[in-house]
Amino acid sequence: MMSATVPSESMDQGTADRLRSMIERVERLESEKGDISEDIKGVFQEAKSEGFDTKAMKAIIRLRKKEAHEREEEEQLLELYRQAIGV
Amino acid sequence: MMSATVPSESMDQGTADRLRSMIERVERLESEKGDISEDIKGVFQEAKSEGFDTKAMKAIIRLRKKEAHEREEEEQLLELYRQAIGV
């Protein structure tokens, strides 16, 4: 078992550095995710300013996501049947 | 008022193209966001495999976010007071 799992008085410098590095990676990724969320808001603001209804747009996006998901499931099922029957 | 806001029999091709373009932009951004979420999961898996406790890591990340937020609030308040007093 690694030292990191065992609560003791302190953590050696190498382990602490590794921990800090991973925490900072997560923070950078979360920050990028936040930027993308802002970009998405921006697209909807743009759409709204052009007279589009963003609620309807969001419904379309949900429908397309559902369709894509269902298509994927159908393909996986077909693949399973193909393998079972040897087609 | 633009044609897009008024439900009528159909939408002209230009408006439809514009709508499709914006919907696809949102979908691309959402897909990028999903990729980043996967990357974040990856960092935590990596951390876990090295013996780090991801629950404690997440608590640290929350604390740092809170600290950053509080620091920002303090700075804004200081700025407000500086402007009020003219320092």
Backbone of each chain as nested JSON, in Angstrom:
{
  "chains": [
    {"id": "A", "residues": [
      {"number": 1, "name": "MET", "atoms": {"N": [0.839, -1.205, 0.0], "CA": [0.0, 0.0, 0.0], "C": [0.875, 1.257, 0.0]}},
      {"number": 2, "name": "MET", "atoms": {"N": [0.46, 2.212, -0.769], "CA": [1.268, 3.432, -0.88], "C": [1.107, 4.338, 0.332]}},
      {"number": 3, "name": "SER", "atoms": {"N": [2.096, 5.191, 0.522], "CA": [2.084, 6.08, 1.683], "C": [0.866, 6.991, 1.677]}},
      {"number": 4, "name": "ALA", "atoms": {"N": [0.403, 7.363, 0.481], "CA": [-0.683, 8.334, 0.378], "C": [-1.984, 7.847, 1.013]}},
      {"number": 5, "name": "THR", "atoms": {"N": [-2.177, 6.545, 1.061], "CA": [-3.441, 6.027, 1.598], "C": [-3.457, 6.007, 3.115]}},
      {"number": 6, "name": "VAL", "atoms": {"N": [-2.289, 6.053, 3.723], "CA": [-2.205, 5.913, 5.179], "C": [-2.083, 7.284, 5.844]}},
      {"number": 7, "name": "PRO", "atoms": {"N": [-3.101, 7.689, 6.585], "CA": [-2.962, 8.974, 7.271], "C": [-1.836, 8.886, 8.28]}},
      {"number": 8, "name": "SER", "atoms": {"N": [-0.84, 9.721, 8.122], "CA": [0.256, 9.76, 9.095], "C": [0.56, 11.228, 9.348]}},
      {"number": 9, "name": "GLU", "atoms": {"N": [1.611, 11.515, 10.083], "CA": [1.879, 12.907, 10.452], "C": [2.055, 13.825, 9.242]}},
      {"number": 10, "name": "SER", "atoms": {"N": [2.766, 13.33, 8.214], "CA": [2.983, 14.181, 7.055], "C": [3.186, 13.356, 5.805]}},
      {"number": 11, "name": "MET", "atoms": {"N": [3.229, 14.045, 4.666], "CA": [3.373, 13.391, 3.377], "C": [4.743, 13.778, 2.847]}},
      {"number": 12, "name": "ASP", "atoms": {"N": [5.456, 12.811, 2.246], "CA": [6.776, 13.198, 1.73], "C": [6.625, 14.164, 0.554]}},
      {"number": 13, "name": "GLN", "atoms": {"N": [7.666, 14.935, 0.298], "CA": [7.581, 16.026, -0.673], "C": [7.183, 15.548, -2.058]}},
      {"number": 14, "name": "GLY", "atoms": {"N": [7.728, 14.409, -2.466], "CA": [7.42, 13.879, -3.799], "C": [5.935, 13.573, -3.943]}},
      {"number": 15, "name": "THR", "atoms": {"N": [5.374, 12.964, -2.909], "CA": [3.951, 12.616, -2.936], "C": [3.1, 13.882, -2.929]}},
      {"number": 16, "name": "ALA", "atoms": {"N": [3.516, 14.855, -2.108], "CA": [2.783, 16.13, -2.04], "C": [2.816, 16.839, -3.39]}},
      {"number": 17, "name": "ASP", "atoms": {"N": [3.969, 16.812, -4.046], "CA": [4.093, 17.447, -5.364], "C": [3.176, 16.761, -6.379]}},
      {"number": 18, "name": "ARG", "atoms": {"N": [3.166, 15.453, -6.308], "CA": [2.332, 14.665, -7.229], "C": [0.854, 15.012, -7.001]}},
      {"number": 19, "name": "LEU", "atoms": {"N": [0.467, 15.087, -5.736], "CA": [-0.917, 15.426, -5.374], "C": [-1.263, 16.812, -5.912]}},
      {"number": 20, "name": "ARG", "atoms": {"N": [-0.384, 17.773, -5.663], "CA": [-0.624, 19.136, -6.13], "C": [-0.765, 19.172, -7.645]}},
      {"number": 21, "name": "SER", "atoms": {"N": [0.087, 18.436, -8.326], "CA": [0.055, 18.417, -9.79], "C": [-1.293, 17.877, -10.296]}},
      {"number": 22, "name": "MET", "atoms": {"N": [-1.787, 16.821, -9.652], "CA": [-3.063, 16.254, -10.106], "C": [-4.228, 17.168, -9.773]}},
      {"number": 23, "name": "ILE", "atoms": {"N": [-4.181, 17.802, -8.609], "CA": [-5.247, 18.753, -8.234], "C": [-5.261, 19.924, -9.214]}},
      {"number": 24, "name": "GLU", "atoms": {"N": [-4.084, 20.402, -9.579], "CA": [-4.029, 21.523, -10.526], "C": [-4.508, 21.12, -11.919]}},
      {"number": 25, "name": "ARG", "atoms": {"N": [-4.242, 19.857, -12.301], "CA": [-4.753, 19.381, -13.597], "C": [-6.283, 19.393, -13.595]}},
      {"number": 26, "name": "VAL", "atoms": {"N": [-6.876, 18.895, -12.5], "CA": [-8.343, 18.893, -12.404], "C": [-8.867, 20.328, -12.453]}},
      {"number": 27, "name": "GLU", "atoms": {"N": [-8.198, 21.234, -11.734], "CA": [-8.646, 22.631, -11.707], "C": [-8.572, 23.276, -13.087]}},
      {"number": 28, "name": "ARG", "atoms": {"N": [-7.506, 22.973, -13.816], "CA": [-7.402, 23.518, -15.187], "C": [-8.523, 22.97, -16.058]}},
      {"number": 29, "name": "LEU", "atoms": {"N": [-8.771, 21.663, -15.957], "CA": [-9.83, 21.048, -16.758], "C": [-11.198, 21.628, -16.388]}},
      {"number": 30, "name": "GLU", "atoms": {"N": [-11.433, 21.832, -15.091], "CA": [-12.714, 22.419, -14.663], "C": [-12.859, 23.843, -15.188]}},
      {"number": 31, "name": "SER", "atoms": {"N": [-11.744, 24.554, -15.226], "CA": [-11.779, 25.912, -15.749], "C": [-12.109, 25.904, -17.253]}},
      {"number": 32, "name": "GLU", "atoms": {"N": [-11.494, 24.954, -17.989], "CA": [-11.809, 24.82, -19.426], "C": [-13.29, 24.478, -19.621]}},
      {"number": 33, "name": "LYS", "atoms": {"N": [-13.787, 23.596, -18.754], "CA": [-15.204, 23.212, -18.828], "C": [-16.097, 24.43, -18.609]}},
      {"number": 34, "name": "GLY", "atoms": {"N": [-15.693, 25.27, -17.648], "CA": [-16.44, 26.501, -17.378], "C": [-16.434, 27.438, -18.579]}},
      {"number": 35, "name": "ASP", "atoms": {"N": [-15.277, 27.522, -19.248], "CA": [-15.179, 28.372, -20.446], "C": [-16.139, 27.875, -21.523]}},
      {"number": 36, "name": "ILE", "atoms": {"N": [-16.183, 26.562, -21.696], "CA": [-17.07, 25.993, -22.726], "C": [-18.53, 26.266, -22.37]}},
      {"number": 37, "name": "SER", "atoms": {"N": [-18.871, 26.156, -21.082], "CA": [-20.246, 26.462, -20.657], "C": [-20.592, 27.909, -21.006]}},
      {"number": 38, "name": "GLU", "atoms": {"N": [-19.623, 28.806, -20.816], "CA": [-19.838, 30.208, -21.179], "C": [-20.047, 30.351, -22.681]}},
      {"number": 39, "name": "ASP", "atoms": {"N": [-19.252, 29.59, -23.459], "CA": [-19.393, 29.628, -24.921], "C": [-20.795, 29.173, -25.339]}},
      {"number": 40, "name": "ILE", "atoms": {"N": [-21.278, 28.124, -24.67], "CA": [-22.62, 27.6, -24.985], "C": [-23.66, 28.681, -24.685]}},
      {"number": 41, "name": "LYS", "atoms": {"N": [-23.531, 29.306, -23.514], "CA": [-24.451, 30.41, -23.171], "C": [-24.403, 31.483, -24.254]}},
      {"number": 42, "name": "GLY", "atoms": {"N": [-23.188, 31.769, -24.729], "CA": [-23.006, 32.782, -25.77], "C": [-23.757, 32.446, -27.046]}},
      {"number": 43, "name": "VAL", "atoms": {"N": [-23.704, 31.17, -27.448], "CA": [-24.421, 30.763, -28.667], "C": [-25.922, 30.977, -28.476]}},
      {"number": 44, "name": "PHE", "atoms": {"N": [-26.43, 30.604, -27.295], "CA": [-27.865, 30.774, -27.046], "C": [-28.251, 32.26, -26.996]}},
      {"number": 45, "name": "GLN", "atoms": {"N": [-27.367, 33.085, -26.438], "CA": [-27.645, 34.534, -26.419], "C": [-27.711, 35.086, -27.839]}},
      {"number": 46, "name": "GLU", "atoms": {"N": [-26.757, 34.606, -28.672], "CA": [-26.701, 34.998, -30.071], "C": [-28.011, 34.592, -30.765]}},
      {"number": 47, "name": "ALA", "atoms": {"N": [-28.406, 33.34, -30.536], "CA": [-29.632, 32.815, -31.153], "C": [-30.84, 33.653, -30.733]}},
      {"number": 48, "name": "LYS", "atoms": {"N": [-30.904, 33.94, -29.427], "CA": [-32.021, 34.72, -28.89], "C": [-32.066, 36.099, -29.536]}},
      {"number": 49, "name": "SER", "atoms": {"N": [-30.884, 36.708, -29.674], "CA": [-30.823, 38.056, -30.238], "C": [-31.244, 38.068, -31.708]}},
      {"number": 50, "name": "GLU", "atoms": {"N": [-31.175, 36.877, -32.346], "CA": [-31.608, 36.787, -33.748], "C": [-33.067, 36.362, -33.845]}},
      {"number": 51, "name": "GLY", "atoms": {"N": [-33.731, 36.224, -32.697], "CA": [-35.16, 35.922, -32.698], "C": [-35.501, 34.447, -32.576]}},
      {"number": 52, "name": "PHE", "atoms": {"N": [-34.485, 33.592, -32.337], "CA": [-34.788, 32.168, -32.167], "C": [-35.236, 31.893, -30.734]}},
      {"number": 53, "name": "ASP", "atoms": {"N": [-36.063, 30.888, -30.577], "CA": [-36.539, 30.484, -29.26], "C": [-35.578, 29.424, -28.705]}},
      {"number": 54, "name": "THR", "atoms": {"N": [-34.868, 29.784, -27.632], "CA": [-33.815, 28.885, -27.15], "C": [-34.392, 27.635, -26.478]}},
      {"number": 55, "name": "LYS", "atoms": {"N": [-35.59, 27.744, -25.949], "CA": [-36.229, 26.571, -25.337], "C": [-36.48, 25.503, -26.414]}},
      {"number": 56, "name": "ALA", "atoms": {"N": [-36.969, 25.94, -27.558], "CA": [-37.209, 25.011, -28.668], "C": [-35.874, 24.445, -29.176]}},
      {"number": 57, "name": "MET", "atoms": {"N": [-34.842, 25.297, -29.224], "CA": [-33.519, 24.822, -29.657], "C": [-32.998, 23.73, -28.716]}},
      {"number": 58, "name": "LYS", "atoms": {"N": [-33.171, 23.978, -27.412], "CA": [-32.697, 22.987, -26.429], "C": [-33.467, 21.67, -26.571]}},
      {"number": 59, "name": "ALA", "atoms": {"N": [-34.758, 21.779, -26.901], "CA": [-35.562, 20.57, -27.098], "C": [-35.05, 19.791, -28.31]}},
      {"number": 60, "name": "ILE", "atoms": {"N": [-34.685, 20.512, -29.376], "CA": [-34.142, 19.867, -30.584], "C": [-32.827, 19.154, -30.248]}},
      {"number": 61, "name": "ILE", "atoms": {"N": [-31.989, 19.819, -29.468], "CA": [-30.693, 19.239, -29.095], "C": [-30.904, 17.956, -28.277]}},
      {"number": 62, "name": "ARG", "atoms": {"N": [-31.876, 18.003, -27.355], "CA": [-32.198, 16.796, -26.566], "C": [-32.685, 15.666, -27.469]}},
      {"number": 63, "name": "LEU", "atoms": {"N": [-33.574, 16.003, -28.423], "CA": [-34.115, 15.0, -29.343], "C": [-33.004, 14.358, -30.175]}},
      {"number": 64, "name": "ARG", "atoms": {"N": [-32.098, 15.204, -30.695], "CA": [-31.01, 14.684, -31.514], "C": [-30.082, 13.784, -30.702]}},
      {"number": 65, "name": "LYS", "atoms": {"N": [-29.882, 14.15, -29.427], "CA": [-29.037, 13.35, -28.543], "C": [-29.697, 11.979, -28.306]}},
      {"number": 66, "name": "LYS", "atoms": {"N": [-31.004, 12.022, -28.083], "CA": [-31.771, 10.794, -27.838], "C": [-31.725, 9.891, -29.076]}},
      {"number": 67, "name": "GLU", "atoms": {"N": [-31.93, 10.512, -30.242], "CA": [-31.88, 9.756, -31.495], "C": [-30.523, 9.1, -31.691]}},
      {"number": 68, "name": "ALA", "atoms": {"N": [-29.463, 9.871, -31.446], "CA": [-28.104, 9.353, -31.617], "C": [-27.874, 8.175, -30.681]}},
      {"number": 69, "name": "HIS", "atoms": {"N": [-28.396, 8.319, -29.443], "CA": [-28.243, 7.281, -28.435], "C": [-29.0, 6.014, -28.843]}},
      {"number": 70, "name": "GLU", "atoms": {"N": [-30.224, 6.204, -29.355], "CA": [-31.04, 5.059, -29.777], "C": [-30.423, 4.348, -30.975]}},
      {"number": 71, "name": "ARG", "atoms": {"N": [-29.884, 5.167, -31.894], "CA": [-29.238, 4.592, -33.084], "C": [-28.046, 3.734, -32.648]}},
      {"number": 72, "name": "GLU", "atoms": {"N": [-27.297, 4.245, -31.685], "CA": [-26.134, 3.528, -31.171], "C": [-26.548, 2.209, -30.514]}},
      {"number": 73, "name": "GLU", "atoms": {"N": [-27.612, 2.263, -29.728], "CA": [-28.124, 1.053, -29.069], "C": [-28.562, 0.015, -30.085]}},
      {"number": 74, "name": "GLU", "atoms": {"N": [-29.263, 0.484, -31.141], "CA": [-29.719, -0.425, -32.197], "C": [-28.53, -1.103, -32.864]}},
      {"number": 75, "name": "GLU", "atoms": {"N": [-27.491, -0.304, -33.129], "CA": [-26.298, -0.848, -33.785], "C": [-25.595, -1.877, -32.903]}},
      {"number": 76, "name": "GLN", "atoms": {"N": [-25.555, -1.581, -31.598], "CA": [-24.912, -2.518, -30.67], "C": [-25.692, -3.829, -30.6]}},
      {"number": 77, "name": "LEU", "atoms": {"N": [-27.018, -3.713, -30.612], "CA": [-27.879, -4.89, -30.555], "C": [-27.706, -5.715, -31.826]}},
      {"number": 78, "name": "LEU", "atoms": {"N": [-27.679, -5.018, -32.966], "CA": [-27.48, -5.685, -34.251], "C": [-26.151, -6.418, -34.254]}},
      {"number": 79, "name": "GLU", "atoms": {"N": [-25.104, -5.762, -33.737], "CA": [-23.78, -6.358, -33.684], "C": [-23.785, -7.629, -32.835]}},
      {"number": 80, "name": "LEU", "atoms": {"N": [-24.492, -7.533, -31.698], "CA": [-24.614, -8.696, -30.791], "C": [-25.287, -9.861, -31.503]}},
      {"number": 81, "name": "TYR", "atoms": {"N": [-26.389, -9.579, -32.212], "CA": [-27.136, -10.614, -32.933], "C": [-26.284, -11.2, -34.066]}},
      {"number": 82, "name": "ARG", "atoms": {"N": [-25.539, -10.308, -34.753], "CA": [-24.677, -10.759, -35.858], "C": [-23.636, -11.728, -35.352]}},
      {"number": 83, "name": "GLN", "atoms": {"N": [-23.042, -11.37, -34.189], "CA": [-22.01, -12.251, -33.629], "C": [-22.616, -13.575, -33.184]}},
      {"number": 84, "name": "ALA", "atoms": {"N": [-23.836, -13.512, -32.607], "CA": [-24.499, -14.713, -32.102], "C": [-24.843, -15.659, -33.245]}},
      {"number": 85, "name": "ILE", "atoms": {"N": [-25.286, -15.078, -34.36], "CA": [-25.733, -15.889, -35.49], "C": [-24.593, -16.137, -36.49]}},
      {"number": 86, "name": "GLY", "atoms": {"N": [-23.546, -15.352, -36.349], "CA": [-22.383, -15.518, -37.24], "C": [-22.582, -14.962, -38.622]}},
      {"number": 87, "name": "VAL", "atoms": {"N": [-23.27, -13.804, -38.722], "CA": [-23.458, -13.153, -40.042], "C": [-22.313, -12.187, -40.315]}}
    ]},
    {"id": "B", "residues": [
      {"number": 1, "name": "MET", "atoms": {"N": [-40.107, 42.3, -35.696], "CA": [-39.828, 40.966, -35.148], "C": [-39.348, 40.031, -36.262]}},
      {"number": 2, "name": "MET", "atoms": {"N": [-38.368, 39.21, -35.962], "CA": [-37.826, 38.333, -37.008], "C": [-38.741, 37.15, -37.276]}},
      {"number": 3, "name": "SER", "atoms": {"N": [-38.605, 36.592, -38.467], "CA": [-39.453, 35.474, -38.873], "C": [-39.33, 34.288, -37.916]}},
      {"number": 4, "name": "ALA", "atoms": {"N": [-38.14, 34.116, -37.321], "CA": [-37.902, 32.932, -36.49], "C": [-38.797, 32.893, -35.249]}},
      {"number": 5, "name": "THR", "atoms": {"N": [-39.233, 34.042, -34.787], "CA": [-40.034, 34.047, -33.555], "C": [-41.495, 33.714, -33.802]}},
      {"number": 6, "name": "VAL", "atoms": {"N": [-41.933, 33.854, -35.054], "CA": [-43.349, 33.668, -35.368], "C": [-43.602, 32.267, -35.909]}},
      {"number": 7, "name": "PRO", "atoms": {"N": [-44.341, 31.438, -35.159], "CA": [-44.64, 30.11, -35.691], "C": [-45.499, 30.254, -36.944]}},
      {"number": 8, "name": "SER", "atoms": {"N": [-45.029, 29.765, -38.069], "CA": [-45.819, 29.788, -39.293], "C": [-45.627, 28.432, -39.963]}},
      {"number": 9, "name": "GLU", "atoms": {"N": [-46.097, 28.266, -41.159], "CA": [-46.051, 26.941, -41.812], "C": [-44.635, 26.416, -41.973]}},
      {"number": 10, "name": "SER", "atoms": {"N": [-43.719, 27.333, -42.343], "CA": [-42.361, 26.853, -42.554], "C": [-41.36, 27.98, -42.326]}},
      {"number": 11, "name": "MET", "atoms": {"N": [-40.073, 27.593, -42.309], "CA": [-38.994, 28.551, -42.059], "C": [-38.213, 28.678, -43.361]}},
      {"number": 12, "name": "ASP", "atoms": {"N": [-37.809, 29.894, -43.694], "CA": [-37.062, 30.002, -44.956], "C": [-35.698, 29.331, -44.809]}},
      {"number": 13, "name": "GLN", "atoms": {"N": [-35.128, 28.937, -45.935], "CA": [-33.909, 28.119, -45.935], "C": [-32.752, 28.791, -45.202]}},
      {"number": 14, "name": "GLY", "atoms": {"N": [-32.609, 30.079, -45.391], "CA": [-31.517, 30.801, -44.736], "C": [-31.631, 30.735, -43.22]}},
      {"number": 15, "name": "THR", "atoms": {"N": [-32.854, 30.942, -42.721], "CA": [-33.094, 30.889, -41.271], "C": [-32.852, 29.472, -40.751]}},
      {"number": 16, "name": "ALA", "atoms": {"N": [-33.323, 28.477, -41.524], "CA": [-33.143, 27.078, -41.124], "C": [-31.654, 26.729, -41.068]}},
      {"number": 17, "name": "ASP", "atoms": {"N": [-30.904, 27.206, -42.048], "CA": [-29.458, 26.942, -42.073], "C": [-28.77, 27.574, -40.865]}},
      {"number": 18, "name": "ARG", "atoms": {"N": [-29.202, 28.786, -40.544], "CA": [-28.627, 29.51, -39.408], "C": [-28.927, 28.751, -38.107]}},
      {"number": 19, "name": "LEU", "atoms": {"N": [-30.175, 28.287, -37.998], "CA": [-30.596, 27.517, -36.818], "C": [-29.759, 26.243, -36.692]}},
      {"number": 20, "name": "ARG", "atoms": {"N": [-29.619, 25.522, -37.81], "CA": [-28.831, 24.281, -37.807], "C": [-27.392, 24.566, -37.393]}},
      {"number": 21, "name": "SER", "atoms": {"N": [-26.84, 25.639, -37.916], "CA": [-25.455, 25.985, -37.607], "C": [-25.273, 26.244, -36.109]}},
      {"number": 22, "name": "MET", "atoms": {"N": [-26.237, 26.948, -35.517], "CA": [-26.109, 27.243, -34.084], "C": [-26.325, 25.997, -33.237]}},
      {"number": 23, "name": "ILE", "atoms": {"N": [-27.254, 25.162, -33.646], "CA": [-27.49, 23.907, -32.914], "C": [-26.24, 23.028, -32.979]}},
      {"number": 24, "name": "GLU", "atoms": {"N": [-25.615, 22.969, -34.133], "CA": [-24.41, 22.154, -34.266], "C": [-23.243, 22.728, -33.463]}},
      {"number": 25, "name": "ARG", "atoms": {"N": [-23.184, 24.051, -33.361], "CA": [-22.134, 24.656, -32.528], "C": [-22.314, 24.238, -31.066]}},
      {"number": 26, "name": "VAL", "atoms": {"N": [-23.577, 24.301, -30.593], "CA": [-23.844, 23.883, -29.206], "C": [-23.478, 22.411, -29.034]}},
      {"number": 27, "name": "GLU", "atoms": {"N": [-23.84, 21.583, -30.008], "CA": [-23.538, 20.149, -29.898], "C": [-22.035, 19.885, -29.857]}},
      {"number": 28, "name": "ARG", "atoms": {"N": [-21.293, 20.616, -30.662], "CA": [-19.832, 20.447, -30.634], "C": [-19.266, 20.857, -29.277]}},
      {"number": 29, "name": "LEU", "atoms": {"N": [-19.755, 21.989, -28.763], "CA": [-19.277, 22.468, -27.462], "C": [-19.644, 21.469, -26.359]}},
      {"number": 30, "name": "GLU", "atoms": {"N": [-20.857, 20.929, -26.423], "CA": [-21.26, 19.941, -25.412], "C": [-20.401, 18.693, -25.497]}},
      {"number": 31, "name": "SER", "atoms": {"N": [-20.042, 18.328, -26.717], "CA": [-19.181, 17.164, -26.895], "C": [-17.789, 17.429, -26.304]}},
      {"number": 32, "name": "GLU", "atoms": {"N": [-17.264, 18.633, -26.523], "CA": [-15.967, 19.009, -25.928], "C": [-16.044, 18.975, -24.395]}},
      {"number": 33, "name": "LYS", "atoms": {"N": [-17.175, 19.468, -23.887], "CA": [-17.38, 19.47, -22.432], "C": [-17.372, 18.038, -21.897]}},
      {"number": 34, "name": "GLY", "atoms": {"N": [-18.005, 17.15, -22.648], "CA": [-18.034, 15.734, -22.259], "C": [-16.638, 15.132, -22.257]}},
      {"number": 35, "name": "ASP", "atoms": {"N": [-15.826, 15.513, -23.262], "CA": [-14.451, 15.015, -23.323], "C": [-13.66, 15.463, -22.094]}},
      {"number": 36, "name": "ILE", "atoms": {"N": [-13.857, 16.728, -21.715], "CA": [-13.135, 17.251, -20.551], "C": [-13.579, 16.525, -19.28]}},
      {"number": 37, "name": "SER", "atoms": {"N": [-14.89, 16.253, -19.174], "CA": [-15.377, 15.503, -18.004], "C": [-14.703, 14.136, -17.937]}},
      {"number": 38, "name": "GLU", "atoms": {"N": [-14.522, 13.511, -19.099], "CA": [-13.834, 12.218, -19.146], "C": [-12.377, 12.37, -18.703]}},
      {"number": 39, "name": "ASP", "atoms": {"N": [-11.742, 13.454, -19.147], "CA": [-10.352, 13.721, -18.749], "C": [-10.252, 13.878, -17.229]}},
      {"number": 40, "name": "ILE", "atoms": {"N": [-11.224, 14.583, -16.641], "CA": [-11.231, 14.782, -15.186], "C": [-11.356, 13.424, -14.483]}},
      {"number": 41, "name": "LYS", "atoms": {"N": [-12.296, 12.607, -14.976], "CA": [-12.439, 11.249, -14.419], "C": [-11.114, 10.498, -14.509]}},
      {"number": 42, "name": "GLY", "atoms": {"N": [-10.435, 10.679, -15.646], "CA": [-9.143, 10.02, -15.863], "C": [-8.103, 10.417, -14.83]}},
      {"number": 43, "name": "VAL", "atoms": {"N": [-8.051, 11.701, -14.512], "CA": [-7.085, 12.178, -13.51], "C": [-7.398, 11.528, -12.155]}},
      {"number": 44, "name": "PHE", "atoms": {"N": [-8.683, 11.468, -11.816], "CA": [-9.049, 10.867, -10.529], "C": [-8.743, 9.354, -10.504]}},
      {"number": 45, "name": "GLN", "atoms": {"N": [-8.947, 8.694, -11.648], "CA": [-8.614, 7.27, -11.71], "C": [-7.114, 7.065, -11.511]}},
      {"number": 46, "name": "GLU", "atoms": {"N": [-6.348, 7.951, -12.171], "CA": [-4.89, 7.915, -12.052], "C": [-4.484, 8.108, -10.585]}},
      {"number": 47, "name": "ALA", "atoms": {"N": [-5.095, 9.124, -9.962], "CA": [-4.797, 9.427, -8.563], "C": [-5.12, 8.22, -7.675]}},
      {"number": 48, "name": "LYS", "atoms": {"N": [-6.301, 7.65, -7.917], "CA": [-6.743, 6.497, -7.124], "C": [-5.759, 5.336, -7.275]}},
      {"number": 49, "name": "SER", "atoms": {"N": [-5.336, 5.109, -8.528], "CA": [-4.425, 3.99, -8.793], "C": [-3.072, 4.207, -8.122]}},
      {"number": 50, "name": "GLU", "atoms": {"N": [-2.771, 5.47, -7.797], "CA": [-1.507, 5.762, -7.106], "C": [-1.706, 5.813, -5.594]}},
      {"number": 51, "name": "GLY", "atoms": {"N": [-2.912, 5.498, -5.137], "CA": [-3.155, 5.398, -3.701], "C": [-3.712, 6.655, -3.057]}},
      {"number": 52, "name": "PHE", "atoms": {"N": [-4.046, 7.671, -3.866], "CA": [-4.626, 8.895, -3.295], "C": [-6.121, 8.703, -3.072]}},
      {"number": 53, "name": "ASP", "atoms": {"N": [-6.645, 9.378, -2.071], "CA": [-8.074, 9.322, -1.773], "C": [-8.763, 10.446, -2.561]}},
      {"number": 54, "name": "THR", "atoms": {"N": [-9.6, 10.069, -3.507], "CA": [-10.178, 11.077, -4.41], "C": [-11.217, 11.944, -3.701]}},
      {"number": 55, "name": "LYS", "atoms": {"N": [-11.844, 11.398, -2.66], "CA": [-12.819, 12.194, -1.904], "C": [-12.116, 13.365, -1.213]}},
      {"number": 56, "name": "ALA", "atoms": {"N": [-10.955, 13.086, -0.633], "CA": [-10.173, 14.152, 0.017], "C": [-9.672, 15.144, -1.036]}},
      {"number": 57, "name": "MET", "atoms": {"N": [-9.288, 14.628, -2.212], "CA": [-8.831, 15.525, -3.286], "C": [-9.946, 16.476, -3.698]}},
      {"number": 58, "name": "LYS", "atoms": {"N": [-11.159, 15.907, -3.836], "CA": [-12.304, 16.74, -4.24], "C": [-12.619, 17.797, -3.191]}},
      {"number": 59, "name": "ALA", "atoms": {"N": [-12.444, 17.43, -1.919], "CA": [-12.661, 18.394, -0.832], "C": [-11.645, 19.536, -0.92]}},
      {"number": 60, "name": "ILE", "atoms": {"N": [-10.393, 19.197, -1.225], "CA": [-9.347, 20.223, -1.389], "C": [-9.702, 21.173, -2.532]}},
      {"number": 61, "name": "ILE", "atoms": {"N": [-10.157, 20.586, -3.629], "CA": [-10.519, 21.393, -4.81], "C": [-11.665, 22.35, -4.46]}},
      {"number": 62, "name": "ARG", "atoms": {"N": [-12.648, 21.846, -3.718], "CA": [-13.769, 22.709, -3.282], "C": [-13.268, 23.845, -2.388]}},
      {"number": 63, "name": "LEU", "atoms": {"N": [-12.385, 23.498, -1.442], "CA": [-11.833, 24.508, -0.523], "C": [-11.069, 25.585, -1.279]}},
      {"number": 64, "name": "ARG", "atoms": {"N": [-10.255, 25.161, -2.251], "CA": [-9.468, 26.127, -3.021], "C": [-10.374, 27.026, -3.846]}},
      {"number": 65, "name": "LYS", "atoms": {"N": [-11.452, 26.456, -4.366], "CA": [-12.41, 27.236, -5.148], "C": [-13.074, 28.279, -4.258]}},
      {"number": 66, "name": "LYS", "atoms": {"N": [-13.446, 27.837, -3.064], "CA": [-14.097, 28.728, -2.098], "C": [-13.148, 29.856, -1.702]}},
      {"number": 67, "name": "GLU", "atoms": {"N": [-11.911, 29.494, -1.434], "CA": [-10.893, 30.505, -1.074], "C": [-10.722, 31.532, -2.192]}},
      {"number": 68, "name": "ALA", "atoms": {"N": [-10.625, 31.029, -3.425], "CA": [-10.433, 31.919, -4.573], "C": [-11.623, 32.861, -4.695]}},
      {"number": 69, "name": "HIS", "atoms": {"N": [-12.815, 32.305, -4.47], "CA": [-14.05, 33.088, -4.567], "C": [-14.082, 34.176, -3.487]}},
      {"number": 70, "name": "GLU", "atoms": {"N": [-13.699, 33.773, -2.263], "CA": [-13.693, 34.73, -1.145], "C": [-12.66, 35.834, -1.344]}},
      {"number": 71, "name": "ARG", "atoms": {"N": [-11.488, 35.423, -1.878], "CA": [-10.434, 36.396, -2.153], "C": [-10.93, 37.419, -3.166]}},
      {"number": 72, "name": "GLU", "atoms": {"N": [-11.613, 36.913, -4.174], "CA": [-12.165, 37.784, -5.223], "C": [-13.192, 38.756, -4.638]}},
      {"number": 73, "name": "GLU", "atoms": {"N": [-14.046, 38.231, -3.771], "CA": [-15.061, 39.087, -3.132], "C": [-14.415, 40.179, -2.287]}},
      {"number": 74, "name": "GLU", "atoms": {"N": [-13.39, 39.782, -1.529], "CA": [-12.661, 40.748, -0.691], "C": [-12.054, 41.858, -1.541]}},
      {"number": 75, "name": "GLU", "atoms": {"N": [-11.459, 41.442, -2.67], "CA": [-10.834, 42.42, -3.561], "C": [-11.863, 43.377, -4.147]}},
      {"number": 76, "name": "GLN", "atoms": {"N": [-13.029, 42.848, -4.495], "CA": [-14.088, 43.686, -5.062], "C": [-14.592, 44.691, -4.032]}},
      {"number": 77, "name": "LEU", "atoms": {"N": [-14.716, 44.213, -2.798], "CA": [-15.183, 45.074, -1.713], "C": [-14.151, 46.183, -1.448]}},
      {"number": 78, "name": "LEU", "atoms": {"N": [-12.879, 45.776, -1.417], "CA": [-11.805, 46.748, -1.215], "C": [-11.839, 47.8, -2.32]}},
      {"number": 79, "name": "GLU", "atoms": {"N": [-12.025, 47.349, -3.547], "CA": [-12.071, 48.254, -4.698], "C": [-13.228, 49.245, -4.552]}},
      {"number": 80, "name": "LEU", "atoms": {"N": [-14.371, 48.727, -4.107], "CA": [-15.56, 49.566, -3.89], "C": [-15.279, 50.639, -2.846]}},
      {"number": 81, "name": "TYR", "atoms": {"N": [-14.651, 50.228, -1.739], "CA": [-14.313, 51.156, -0.652], "C": [-13.284, 52.174, -1.125]}},
      {"number": 82, "name": "ARG", "atoms": {"N": [-12.303, 51.699, -1.914], "CA": [-11.269, 52.61, -2.426], "C": [-11.892, 53.691, -3.289]}},
      {"number": 83, "name": "GLN", "atoms": {"N": [-12.815, 53.266, -4.147], "CA": [-13.471, 54.228, -5.028], "C": [-14.316, 55.21, -4.221]}},
      {"number": 84, "name": "ALA", "atoms": {"N": [-15.007, 54.68, -3.185], "CA": [-15.886, 55.529, -2.357], "C": [-15.08, 56.578, -1.61]}},
      {"number": 85, "name": "ILE", "atoms": {"N": [-13.918, 56.155, -1.117], "CA": [-13.099, 57.054, -0.296], "C": [-12.084, 57.809, -1.149]}},
      {"number": 86, "name": "GLY", "atoms": {"N": [-11.867, 57.318, -2.352], "CA": [-10.936, 57.981, -3.266], "C": [-9.481, 57.714, -2.947]}},
      {"number": 87, "name": "VAL", "atoms": {"N": [-9.158, 56.487, -2.548], "CA": [-7.758, 56.115, -2.271], "C": [-7.114, 55.533, -3.536]}}
    ]}
  ]
}
